[in-house]
Amino acid sequence: MNTSPKMDLRSIMGMDRPKPNPMRYVNLEEWDDGIYSDIAFQEAEPDAFDEPWPYRFQHGDCVWVRSTGYYWYLGKVSGQPKVGQTMMGDGLFWSVMYHRNKRRYVAPLNGEVKPDTPHTRQLLEEAGIL
């Protein structure tokens, strides 16, 4: 009688990984930011560089984007956003070009993209990133 546990072939083949975040196109004129559309959220600035910040970008905006890992790069928003699941619920993901030829969809509500403002630069300097 064989008492060894059965091997799950899905985990060996990498099929047990979580599914990627499905994103969908959005019409910004119809998109509702929910509680984040409140003027208090729009005027507030984060206290730390990795805090979520409900910010609406526009094509061509200069931004600071966190790459995979701890590095932050200056980048530029390219194109229109998509909607996907953020740490705070449904939110906008913006396509950002950075570090010469890299492109990534990032969400302000995940704390991984910030506008290039004096406040953001100050936060990055205080954290020792700039």
DSSP file with accessible surface (Angstrom, degrees, kcal/mol):
  #  RESIDUE AA STRUCTURE BP1 BP2  ACC     N-H-->O    O-->H-N    N-H-->O    O-->H-N    TCO  KAPPA ALPHA  PHI   PSI    X-CA   Y-CA   Z-CA
    1    1 A M              0   0  222      0, 0.0     2,-0.6     0, 0.0     0, 0.0   0.000 360.0 360.0 360.0 130.5    0.0    0.0    0.0
    2    2 A N        +     0   0  133      1,-0.1     0, 0.0     2,-0.0     0, 0.0  -0.746 360.0 174.7 -89.8 120.3    1.4    3.4   -1.0
    3    3 A T        +     0   0  125     -2,-0.6    -1,-0.1     2,-0.1     3,-0.1   0.354  38.4 118.9-106.8   3.1    1.1    6.0    1.8
    4    4 A S  S    S-     0   0   70      1,-0.1     3,-0.1     3,-0.0    -2,-0.0  -0.458  73.1-103.6 -69.9 143.7    2.9    8.9    0.1
    5    5 A P        -     0   0  119      0, 0.0     2,-0.2     0, 0.0    -1,-0.1  -0.325  39.0-101.5 -66.3 149.0    0.8   12.0   -0.4
    6    6 A K        -     0   0  204      1,-0.1     2,-0.4    -3,-0.1    -3,-0.0  -0.484  34.7-124.8 -69.5 139.7   -0.4   12.6   -4.0
    7    7 A M        -     0   0  146     -2,-0.2     2,-0.9    -3,-0.1     3,-0.1  -0.718  14.9-133.1 -87.7 130.5    1.5   15.3   -5.8
    8    8 A D    >>  -     0   0   70     -2,-0.4     4,-1.2     1,-0.2     3,-0.6  -0.770  14.3-163.6 -85.2 107.5   -0.5   18.2   -7.1
    9    9 A L  H 3> S+     0   0  113     -2,-0.9     4,-2.2     1,-0.2     6,-0.2   0.778  83.3  67.5 -65.7 -25.0    0.7   18.6  -10.7
   10   10 A R  H 34>S+     0   0  146      1,-0.2     5,-2.7     2,-0.2     6,-0.7   0.911 101.3  47.0 -62.4 -39.8   -0.9   22.1  -10.9
   11   11 A S  H X45S+     0   0   55     -3,-0.6     3,-0.6     4,-0.2    -1,-0.2   0.870 111.1  51.7 -71.7 -33.2    1.6   23.5   -8.4
   12   12 A I  H 3<5S+     0   0  101     -4,-1.2    -1,-0.2     1,-0.2    -2,-0.2   0.906 112.9  45.0 -66.6 -39.5    4.6   21.9  -10.1
   13   13 A M  T 3<5S-     0   0  128     -4,-2.2    -1,-0.2     1,-0.0    -2,-0.2   0.429 116.0-112.5 -87.8   2.0    3.5   23.4  -13.5
   14   14 A G  T X 5S+     0   0   19     -3,-0.6     3,-0.8    -4,-0.4    -3,-0.2   0.691  80.0 126.8  79.0  16.6    2.9   26.8  -12.0
   15   15 A M  T 3 < +     0   0  124     -5,-2.7    -4,-0.2    -6,-0.2    -5,-0.1   0.495  58.0  71.0 -86.7  -2.4   -0.9   26.6  -12.6
   16   16 A D  T 3  S+     0   0  100     -6,-0.7    -1,-0.2    -5,-0.1    -5,-0.1   0.368  71.2 118.9 -93.8   6.6   -1.7   27.4   -9.0
   17   17 A R  S <  S-     0   0  178     -3,-0.8    -6,-0.0     1,-0.1     0, 0.0  -0.369  77.0 -94.1 -67.4 151.1   -0.6   31.1   -9.3
   18   18 A P        -     0   0  122      0, 0.0    -1,-0.1     0, 0.0     3,-0.1  -0.332  46.2-103.0 -64.0 148.3   -3.2   33.7   -8.7
   19   19 A K        -     0   0  193      1,-0.1    -3,-0.0    -3,-0.1     0, 0.0  -0.417  42.4-101.3 -70.2 146.2   -4.9   35.0  -11.9
   20   20 A P        -     0   0  117      0, 0.0    -1,-0.1     0, 0.0    -3,-0.0  -0.240  43.8 -90.7 -65.4 159.1   -3.8   38.3  -13.2
   21   21 A N        -     0   0   63     -3,-0.1     2,-0.4    64,-0.1    65,-0.0  -0.587  42.2-136.2 -71.6 110.1   -5.9   41.4  -12.5
   22   22 A P        -     0   0  104      0, 0.0     2,-0.3     0, 0.0    63,-0.3  -0.562  23.4-164.0 -71.7 125.3   -8.2   41.7  -15.4
   23   23 A M        -     0   0   66     -2,-0.4     2,-0.3    61,-0.1    61,-0.2  -0.834   4.2-165.0-109.7 151.5   -8.4   45.3  -16.6
   24   24 A R  E     -A   83   0A 126     59,-2.3    59,-3.2    -2,-0.3     2,-0.0  -0.933  28.1 -95.3-133.7 155.8  -11.0   46.8  -18.8
   25   25 A Y  E     -A   82   0A 189     -2,-0.3     2,-0.3    57,-0.2    57,-0.2  -0.298  40.8-159.7 -67.9 154.2  -11.4   50.0  -20.7
   26   26 A V        -     0   0   31     55,-0.7     2,-0.7     5,-0.0     3,-0.1  -0.987  21.5-134.1-139.5 144.7  -13.2   52.9  -19.1
   27   27 A N    >>  -     0   0   74     -2,-0.3     3,-1.4     1,-0.1     4,-1.3  -0.899  19.0-155.2 -95.1 111.4  -14.9   56.1  -20.3
   28   28 A L  T 34 S+     0   0   36     -2,-0.7    -1,-0.1     1,-0.3     0, 0.0   0.779  90.8  61.8 -61.8 -27.0  -13.5   58.8  -17.9
   29   29 A E  T 34 S+     0   0  182      1,-0.2    -1,-0.3    -3,-0.1    -2,-0.0   0.791 114.1  35.0 -68.6 -24.9  -16.6   61.0  -18.5
   30   30 A E  T <4 S+     0   0  157     -3,-1.4    -2,-0.2     2,-0.0    -1,-0.2   0.561  92.4 111.2-102.8 -12.2  -18.7   58.2  -17.0
   31   31 A W     <  -     0   0   53     -4,-1.3     2,-0.6     1,-0.1    -5,-0.0  -0.426  55.3-150.8 -70.5 134.2  -16.3   56.9  -14.4
   32   32 A D        -     0   0  114     -2,-0.2     3,-0.1     1,-0.1     4,-0.1  -0.919   7.2-160.0-107.5 118.7  -17.3   57.5  -10.8
   33   33 A D    >   -     0   0   39     -2,-0.6     3,-1.6     1,-0.3     5,-0.1   0.450  29.2-153.9 -75.3  -0.6  -14.4   57.8   -8.3
   34   34 A G  G >   -     0   0   36      1,-0.3     3,-1.8     2,-0.2    -1,-0.3  -0.333  68.1  -6.5  64.0-136.6  -16.7   57.0   -5.5
   35   35 A I  G >  S+     0   0  113      1,-0.3     3,-1.3     2,-0.2    -1,-0.3   0.753 129.7  69.1 -64.5 -22.0  -15.6   58.5   -2.1
   36   36 A Y  G <  S+     0   0   40     -3,-1.6    -1,-0.3     1,-0.3    -2,-0.2   0.564  83.5  70.6 -76.7  -6.2  -12.3   59.6   -3.7
   37   37 A S  G <  S+     0   0   55     -3,-1.8    -1,-0.3     4,-0.1    -2,-0.2   0.617  72.8 114.1 -81.9  -9.5  -14.1   62.2   -5.8
   38   38 A D  S X> S-     0   0   84     -3,-1.3     4,-1.8    -4,-0.2     3,-0.9  -0.332  78.0-124.8 -60.3 137.6  -14.7   64.2   -2.6
   39   39 A I  H 3> S+     0   0   96      1,-0.3     4,-2.3     2,-0.2     5,-0.2   0.824 108.4  63.7 -58.0 -30.2  -12.8   67.4   -2.6
   40   40 A A  H 3> S+     0   0   62      1,-0.2     4,-1.2     2,-0.2    -1,-0.3   0.902 106.4  43.5 -63.1 -39.0  -11.1   66.5    0.7
   41   41 A F  H <4 S+     0   0   81     -3,-0.9    -1,-0.2    -6,-0.3    -2,-0.2   0.884 112.7  52.4 -71.4 -39.3   -9.4   63.6   -1.0
   42   42 A Q  H  < S+     0   0   99     -4,-1.8    -2,-0.2     1,-0.2    -1,-0.2   0.859 115.0  40.2 -67.4 -34.9   -8.5   65.5   -4.1
   43   43 A E  H  < S+     0   0  143     -4,-2.3    -1,-0.2    -5,-0.2    -2,-0.2   0.683  96.9  95.1 -88.4 -19.0   -6.8   68.3   -2.2
   44   44 A A     <  -     0   0   52     -4,-1.2    -3,-0.0    -5,-0.2    -4,-0.0  -0.425  61.1-152.5 -73.2 146.8   -5.1   66.1    0.4
   45   45 A E        -     0   0  102     -2,-0.1    -2,-0.1     8,-0.0     8,-0.0  -0.915  25.6-101.8-116.9 148.3   -1.5   65.0   -0.2
   46   46 A P        -     0   0    5      0, 0.0     7,-0.1     0, 0.0     3,-0.1  -0.286  14.3-143.6 -68.3 154.9    0.0   61.8    1.2
   47   47 A D  S    S+     0   0  134      1,-0.1     2,-0.3    76,-0.0     3,-0.0   0.622  86.9  36.5 -88.9 -18.3    2.2   61.9    4.2
   48   48 A A  S >  S-     0   0   33      1,-0.1     3,-1.4    79,-0.0    -1,-0.1  -0.969  83.9-119.2-134.8 153.3    4.5   59.1    2.9
   49   49 A F  T 3  S+     0   0   23     -2,-0.3    75,-0.1    74,-0.3    -1,-0.1   0.758 111.0  48.8 -67.4 -22.7    5.7   58.3   -0.6
   50   50 A D  T 3  S+     0   0   80     62,-0.1    -1,-0.3     2,-0.1     3,-0.1   0.382  84.4 113.6-101.3   8.8    4.0   54.9   -0.8
   51   51 A E  S <  S-     0   0   70     -3,-1.4    60,-0.1     1,-0.1    59,-0.1  -0.471  77.6 -99.1 -74.1 147.5    0.6   55.9    0.5
   52   52 A P        -     0   0   46      0, 0.0    57,-0.2     0, 0.0    -1,-0.1  -0.349  39.1-170.9 -61.4 145.8   -2.4   55.6   -1.9
   53   53 A W        -     0   0   14     55,-2.0     2,-1.6    60,-0.2    57,-0.1  -0.885  21.7-138.7-143.1 107.4   -3.3   59.0   -3.5
   54   54 A P        +     0   0   28      0, 0.0     2,-0.4     0, 0.0   -21,-0.0  -0.495  45.8 157.1 -69.9  91.4   -6.5   59.2   -5.5
   55   55 A Y        -     0   0   81     -2,-1.6     2,-0.6     0, 0.0    54,-0.1  -0.950  37.9-142.0-123.8 138.2   -5.1   61.3   -8.3
   56   56 A R        -     0   0   96     -2,-0.4     2,-0.1   -14,-0.1     0, 0.0  -0.891  22.8-165.0-101.7 119.1   -6.4   61.7  -11.9
   57   57 A F        -     0   0    5     -2,-0.6     2,-0.3     4,-0.0     6,-0.0  -0.458   7.2-142.8 -93.5 170.8   -3.7   62.0  -14.5
   58   58 A Q    >   -     0   0  144     -2,-0.1     3,-2.4    22,-0.1    19,-0.3  -0.938  39.0 -79.7-130.0 155.3   -3.8   63.1  -18.1
   59   59 A H  T 3  S+     0   0  122     -2,-0.3    19,-0.2     1,-0.3    21,-0.1  -0.283 119.0  22.2 -52.6 128.8   -1.9   61.8  -21.1
   60   60 A G  T 3  S+     0   0   29     17,-2.7    -1,-0.3     1,-0.3    18,-0.1   0.310  85.4 144.7  94.5  -8.4    1.6   63.3  -21.1
   61   61 A D    <   -     0   0   52     -3,-2.4    16,-2.6    15,-0.1     2,-0.4  -0.384  51.4-123.4 -63.1 139.6    1.8   64.0  -17.3
   62   62 A C  E     +C   76   0B  63     14,-0.2    54,-2.1    54,-0.1     2,-0.3  -0.698  42.5 170.7 -82.0 135.2    5.2   63.5  -15.7
   63   63 A V  E     -CD  75 115B   0     12,-2.3    12,-3.2    -2,-0.4     2,-0.5  -0.901  37.9-119.8-139.9 164.5    5.0   61.1  -12.8
   64   64 A W  E     -CD  74 114B  18     50,-3.2    50,-2.4    -2,-0.3     2,-0.4  -0.953  35.9-169.8-105.6 127.7    7.1   59.1  -10.4
   65   65 A V  E     -CD  73 113B   0      8,-2.8     8,-2.7    -2,-0.5     2,-0.5  -0.963  19.6-133.5-124.6 137.4    6.5   55.4  -10.7
   66   66 A R  E     -C   72   0B  56     46,-2.5     6,-0.2    -2,-0.4     3,-0.1  -0.780  24.0-151.2 -87.9 126.6    7.6   52.5   -8.5
   67   67 A S        -     0   0    9      4,-3.0     2,-0.4    -2,-0.5    -1,-0.0  -0.278  45.3 -65.1 -83.0 177.4    9.1   49.7  -10.5
   68   68 A T  S    S+     0   0  119      2,-0.1     2,-0.3    -2,-0.1     3,-0.2  -0.537 120.0  20.6 -63.5 120.9    8.9   46.1   -9.4
   69   69 A G  S    S-     0   0   57     -2,-0.4     0, 0.0     1,-0.1     0, 0.0  -0.819 121.7 -52.5 111.5-154.3   11.1   46.4   -6.3
   70   70 A Y  S    S+     0   0  142     -2,-0.3     2,-0.2    -4,-0.1    -1,-0.1   0.403  93.6 114.1-106.0   1.4   11.9   49.5   -4.4
   71   71 A Y        -     0   0  159     -3,-0.2    -4,-3.0    -5,-0.0     2,-0.4  -0.550  47.9-156.5 -84.1 140.8   13.1   51.8   -7.2
   72   72 A W  E     -C   66   0B  18     -6,-0.2     2,-0.3    -2,-0.2    -6,-0.2  -0.928  12.6-172.6-114.3 137.2   11.2   54.9   -8.3
   73   73 A Y  E     -C   65   0B  64     -8,-2.7    -8,-2.8    -2,-0.4     2,-0.3  -0.949  29.1-112.5-128.0 151.0   11.7   56.3  -11.8
   74   74 A L  E     +C   64   0B  79     -2,-0.3    25,-0.8   -10,-0.2     2,-0.2  -0.641  52.1 160.4 -77.1 132.8   10.5   59.5  -13.5
   75   75 A G  E     -CE  63  98B   9    -12,-3.2   -12,-2.3    -2,-0.3     2,-0.4  -0.800  34.9-117.6-143.1-173.8    8.0   58.6  -16.2
   76   76 A K  E     -CE  62  97B 115     21,-2.4    21,-2.6    -2,-0.2   -14,-0.2  -0.999  25.4-118.8-138.7 132.9    5.3   59.8  -18.4
   77   77 A V  E     - E   0  96B   0    -16,-2.6   -17,-2.7    -2,-0.4     2,-0.5  -0.501  32.5-167.7 -67.9 132.5    1.6   58.8  -18.6
   78   78 A S        -     0   0   32     17,-3.1    17,-0.3    -2,-0.2     2,-0.1  -0.975  44.3 -21.6-130.1 119.7    0.8   57.5  -22.0
   79   79 A G  S    S-     0   0   31     -2,-0.5   -19,-0.1    15,-0.1    16,-0.0  -0.300  93.3 -36.8  87.0-167.7   -2.7   56.9  -23.2
   80   80 A Q        -     0   0  115      1,-0.1    15,-0.2    14,-0.1    -2,-0.1  -0.606  61.6-108.5 -95.9 154.7   -6.0   56.4  -21.4
   81   81 A P        -     0   0    1      0, 0.0   -55,-0.7     0, 0.0     2,-0.3  -0.228  22.3-145.2 -76.9 169.0   -6.5   54.5  -18.1
   82   82 A K  E     -AB  25  93A  38     11,-2.3    11,-3.3   -57,-0.2     2,-0.4  -0.868  18.7-116.2-124.3 163.2   -8.1   51.1  -17.6
   83   83 A V  E     +AB  24  92A   3    -59,-3.2   -59,-2.3    -2,-0.3     2,-0.3  -0.840  46.0 142.8-102.7 138.0  -10.2   50.0  -14.6
   84   84 A G  E     - B   0  91A   0      7,-2.3     7,-2.6    -2,-0.4     2,-0.6  -0.931  54.3 -67.2-156.9-178.4   -9.0   47.1  -12.4
   85   85 A Q  E     + B   0  90A 107     -2,-0.3     5,-0.2   -63,-0.3     2,-0.2  -0.678  50.4 180.0 -84.7 121.1   -8.9   45.9   -8.8
   86   86 A T  E >   - B   0  89A   9      3,-2.9     3,-1.4    -2,-0.6    24,-0.1  -0.511  48.4 -92.6-104.6-179.1   -6.7   48.0   -6.5
   87   87 A M  T 3  S+     0   0  131      1,-0.3     3,-0.1    -2,-0.2    23,-0.1   0.727 129.2  46.6 -64.9 -20.8   -6.0   47.6   -2.8
   88   88 A M  T 3  S-     0   0   89      1,-0.4    -1,-0.3    21,-0.0     2,-0.2   0.188 125.5 -90.1-107.1  13.5   -8.9   50.0   -2.2
   89   89 A G  E <  S-B   86   0A  23     -3,-1.4    -3,-2.9     2,-0.0    -1,-0.4  -0.706  86.6  -1.4 109.2-163.4  -11.4   48.4   -4.6
   90   90 A D  E    S+B   85   0A  78     -2,-0.2     2,-0.3    -5,-0.2    -5,-0.2  -0.378  79.6 151.9 -61.9 137.7  -12.0   49.2   -8.3
   91   91 A G  E     -B   84   0A   3     -7,-2.6    -7,-2.3    -2,-0.0     2,-0.3  -0.956  44.6 -78.7-158.7 175.1   -9.7   52.0   -9.4
   92   92 A L  E     -B   83   0A  12     -2,-0.3     2,-0.4    -9,-0.2    17,-0.4  -0.642  30.7-159.7 -87.8 136.6   -7.9   53.5  -12.4
   93   93 A F  E     -B   82   0A  12    -11,-3.3   -11,-2.3    -2,-0.3     2,-0.4  -0.971  11.5-154.2-113.2 129.9   -4.7   52.1  -13.7
   94   94 A W  E     - F   0 106B   3     12,-3.4    12,-2.3    -2,-0.4     2,-0.5  -0.865  15.5-125.0-109.3 137.5   -2.5   54.4  -15.9
   95   95 A S  E     - F   0 105B   2     -2,-0.4   -17,-3.1   -17,-0.3     2,-0.4  -0.680  34.1-172.6 -79.3 124.6   -0.1   53.3  -18.5
   96   96 A V  E     -EF  77 104B   0      8,-2.5     8,-2.0    -2,-0.5     2,-0.5  -0.983  17.7-151.8-126.0 131.0    3.3   54.8  -17.7
   97   97 A M  E     +EF  76 103B  76    -21,-2.6   -21,-2.4    -2,-0.4     2,-0.3  -0.865  34.4 152.0 -95.5 132.6    6.5   54.8  -19.8
   98   98 A Y  E  >  +EF  75 102B  19      4,-2.5     4,-2.2    -2,-0.5   -23,-0.2  -0.960  41.9  34.9-153.7 168.3    9.7   55.0  -17.7
   99   99 A H  T  4 S-     0   0   70    -25,-0.8     2,-2.2    -2,-0.3    -1,-0.2   0.914 120.2 -66.5  47.2  54.6   13.4   54.0  -17.6
  100  100 A R  T  4 S+     0   0  227      1,-0.2    -1,-0.2    -3,-0.1    -3,-0.0  -0.389 126.6   9.2  71.6 -64.6   13.8   54.5  -21.4
  101  101 A N  T  4 S+     0   0  129     -2,-2.2     2,-0.3    -3,-0.1    -1,-0.2   0.224  93.8 113.2-135.9  19.2   11.7   51.7  -22.8
  102  102 A K  E  <  -F   98   0B  98     -4,-2.2    -4,-2.5    -3,-0.1     2,-0.4  -0.710  39.6-169.4 -96.0 146.6    9.6   50.2  -20.0
  103  103 A R  E     +F   97   0B 149     -2,-0.3     2,-0.3    -6,-0.2    -6,-0.2  -0.997  10.1 167.4-134.8 140.5    5.9   50.4  -19.7
  104  104 A R  E     -F   96   0B  58     -8,-2.0    -8,-2.5    -2,-0.4     2,-0.5  -0.996  34.6-124.9-152.8 143.1    3.7   49.4  -16.8
  105  105 A Y  E     +F   95   0B  52     -2,-0.3     2,-0.3   -10,-0.2   -10,-0.2  -0.829  40.1 176.9 -88.5 125.0    0.1   49.9  -15.7
  106  106 A V  E     -F   94   0B   0    -12,-2.3   -12,-3.4    -2,-0.5     3,-0.1  -0.934  21.3-141.1-132.2 154.0    0.0   51.4  -12.2
  107  107 A A    > > -     0   0    0     -2,-0.3     3,-1.6   -14,-0.2     5,-1.4  -0.955  10.0-148.5-120.5 129.1   -2.7   52.6   -9.9
  108  108 A P  G > 5S+     0   0    5      0, 0.0   -55,-2.0     0, 0.0     3,-1.6   0.849 102.1  61.6 -58.5 -32.1   -2.5   55.7   -7.6
  109  109 A L  G 3 5S+     0   0   15    -17,-0.4   -22,-0.1     1,-0.3   -16,-0.1   0.599 100.5  53.9 -73.9  -8.5   -4.7   53.8   -5.1
  110  110 A N  G < 5S-     0   0   25     -3,-1.6    -1,-0.3   -57,-0.1   -24,-0.0   0.386 113.0-120.4 -97.6  -2.0   -1.9   51.2   -4.8
  111  111 A G  T < 5S+     0   0    0     -3,-1.6    -2,-0.1    -4,-0.2     3,-0.1   0.682  81.9 115.5  74.3  19.8    0.6   53.9   -3.9
  112  112 A E      < +     0   0   17     -5,-1.4   -46,-2.5     1,-0.1     2,-0.3   0.402  68.5  43.3-107.2   6.0    2.8   53.1   -6.9
  113  113 A V  E     +D   65   0B   1     -6,-0.3   -48,-0.2   -48,-0.2   -60,-0.2  -0.988  59.4 176.7-150.8 137.7    2.5   56.3   -9.0
  114  114 A K  E     -D   64   0B   1    -50,-2.4   -50,-3.2    -2,-0.3     2,-0.0  -0.985  35.6-102.5-137.7 149.2    2.6   59.9   -7.9
  115  115 A P  E     -D   63   0B   5      0, 0.0     2,-1.6     0, 0.0   -52,-0.3  -0.376  41.8-106.7 -67.5 149.7    2.5   63.2   -9.9
  116  116 A D        +     0   0   48    -54,-2.1   -54,-0.1   -41,-0.1   -53,-0.1  -0.647  69.1 140.1 -79.9  89.8    5.8   64.9  -10.3
  117  117 A T     >  -     0   0   34     -2,-1.6     4,-2.5     1,-0.1     5,-0.2  -0.850  68.9-105.5-126.1 164.3    5.2   67.7   -7.9
  118  118 A P  H  > S+     0   0  115      0, 0.0     4,-2.3     0, 0.0     5,-0.2   0.896 121.7  54.2 -57.4 -36.5    7.4   69.5   -5.3
  119  119 A H  H  > S+     0   0   38      2,-0.2     4,-2.3     1,-0.2     5,-0.2   0.928 108.6  47.4 -64.0 -45.0    5.5   67.6   -2.6
  120  120 A T  H  > S+     0   0    2      2,-0.2     4,-2.5     1,-0.2     5,-0.2   0.927 111.6  50.4 -62.5 -44.1    6.3   64.2   -4.2
  121  121 A R  H  X S+     0   0   94     -4,-2.5     4,-2.4     1,-0.2    -1,-0.2   0.907 109.2  52.1 -61.7 -38.0    9.9   65.1   -4.6
  122  122 A Q  H  X S+     0   0   98     -4,-2.3     4,-2.8    -5,-0.2    -1,-0.2   0.926 109.4  49.4 -63.3 -43.3   10.1   66.1   -1.0
  123  123 A L  H  X S+     0   0   10     -4,-2.3     4,-1.6     1,-0.2   -74,-0.3   0.910 111.9  48.3 -61.9 -42.0    8.6   62.8    0.1
  124  124 A L  H  <>S+     0   0    1     -4,-2.5     5,-2.7     2,-0.2     6,-1.1   0.879 112.3  49.0 -68.0 -36.5   11.1   60.8   -2.1
  125  125 A E  H ><5S+     0   0  123     -4,-2.4     3,-1.6     4,-0.2    -2,-0.2   0.927 109.3  51.7 -66.8 -44.1   14.0   62.8   -0.7
  126  126 A E  H 3<5S+     0   0  127     -4,-2.8    -1,-0.2     1,-0.3    -2,-0.2   0.825 109.2  51.2 -61.7 -30.8   12.9   62.3    2.9
  127  127 A A  T 3<5S-     0   0   38     -4,-1.6    -1,-0.3    -5,-0.2    -2,-0.2   0.473 117.1-115.3 -84.2  -3.7   12.7   58.5    2.2
  128  128 A G  T < 5S+     0   0   63     -3,-1.6    -3,-0.2    -4,-0.2    -2,-0.1   0.690  84.8 116.8  78.9  19.8   16.2   58.6    0.8
  129  129 A I      <       0   0   42     -5,-2.7    -4,-0.2    -6,-0.2   -57,-0.1   0.837 360.0 360.0 -90.6 -33.6   15.1   57.6   -2.7
  130  130 A L              0   0   91     -6,-1.1    -2,-0.1    -9,-0.2    -1,-0.0  -0.751 360.0 360.0 -98.9 360.0   16.2   60.8   -4.5
